[in-house]
Each structure stands twice: as C-alpha cells, then as structure tokens.
C-alpha cells in the first residue's frame, strides 16, 4: 500500500470540506465511492449543496467535468452523443455527448424522461457508450454523481430499481446545523469557496488508488458476514425487495475502500457496518405496512446489524498521519 496515496485521498476530502461545510460524513462517503469505482446518488431538497459537492470533487481530483441539468426535453443523445454526416469527409462522424468525461454530474436526474435516464445504464455499468453500433470507452477514471429531488417535487418521477442499483451509494445531505450555516454565510460574503479548491491528485493517481483498493484483503468470514446481512434483507418481513447480488458486491467494494481510507490493508466488520446503510439503503424496498409505520431502509438495516453477530476480526488499525 502506498501511504502517500492514502494521505492524498484524505487530503481530497479535506479540500472538498472547504466548500462543503458541516457534511463531513457525506463528503467521506463520496470519496469512498470514487475509490471503489462506484457512482453516487445525492437525494435531497434543492439548495443544500449537492452541486457544490460534485464541483468541489472535480476540482480537488483535477478531473474533466461535465454537467447536464436534466429536464423533460433532454434527449438520450445529449448524454451519449450522436453521429452526424460530414460532407467533406463523406462519412458519419461521432459527436461526443456530455457523459464523455471523467466526472459527469447528472443534475436532477429524476426530472427527465425514462428513456433519457436509461441512456445512463450502459455508461454507469460498463464505462462505455454505444452509438450506431459502435462502442466507445469513456475516459478513465469515470464517475457519475447524480442528484435528485425528493419524490413529490414538481415534475419528478421515480428512478427505476434497475438504475438505482447502479449507484454504489445514495446519500442525503440535509439541512446544515446552525453553526455550519453561520459559517456558510460568512464564507460566501463576496466570495465563492469553490475558488479556493486546489487540485490534490490527478486521474492517474485516482486510478492508482482504485487499484490499491482492489488489493485490500477481505477474509472469508467478512464475505460470510456480508452474505448473512444480504440474506436477512431478502427474508425480512418489512422488506419486499432485499439486497441484490450487485448490492453485496457494492458493500464489499465500499468496505475495502473504507479500510483503505483509514490506512488498513484488510477489512474488519466495522468497515462493513460503516458503509452498509449508504450502500444498501436505496436497494431495499419497504412493504406498505412498514412505510406507513414510518420506517426507512436504514432503520431495517440497522436492526439487521444488531441481530447478526459480526466475526471476530478486530486487528488494530494502523495509525493515521497527524493532521
């Protein structure tokens, strides 16, 4: 494990915190998703800093960044690109869409049509785009950060479960506390904190970090722990849809990323517990009765964690660099 890369991942988080105040856990979870080669869904009301967070990460990681403000008239070709006939060359030429970048911000993704939403499925899963039968790879690394307003907002529609399952994590920023909001007011007096974000790493270094995360050791007992949690969601009386196999893979990847971020070369049960709700909460569906009772997917997952005995793999973590 390259300790400098571990420190850089922590430095990226600290850099983003300059612009996103009082949301340390959300910022860290986004960084873990990037390390795990995952995509991020930010579900919250307008104006709490979702777009600011995405832009701050693009600056701190020095990545090529595109943004689409999704509306009902946005077409799939706006995302994937299209072919146009070039009279001089006498052939069709591909014009790249907005997703041909390192970090793609899909702003208010649930305001556009299902057809346009589905255009993201291939690019999120495979990191490639197919137009007119020709498949092209997106730049590496590739991350989608999508935002959506809560259902019930004007002009929104549910994302299908198949697309929700493509997001490694679903996070909610929420309102800032009083002290954080006071700091936001101070910081934005004639100044945009995004202008202070300095590039900490580049695309090559991010990919090197991702490769190191892949090498973090996961004991079979940890894998068994994750599968027991998944099985419990599939048989829980308050859930009508449990964690999919893609979901269990995402939990394992995020647990590796959490261990790496904390400077460990192996996963412990606390890594699984730390990422479970963010990784699995949007993948499970409540029964009508549970929904009426005011329960959430996170509540059910928390209960399951309390019922399943974690394996006894609690080696001491290596100390982090003094900051």
Order of alpha helices (4+ residues) and beta strands (2+ residues): alpha-alpha-beta-alpha-beta-alpha-beta-beta-beta-alpha-beta-beta-beta-alpha-beta-alpha-alpha-alpha-beta-alpha-alpha-beta-alpha-alpha
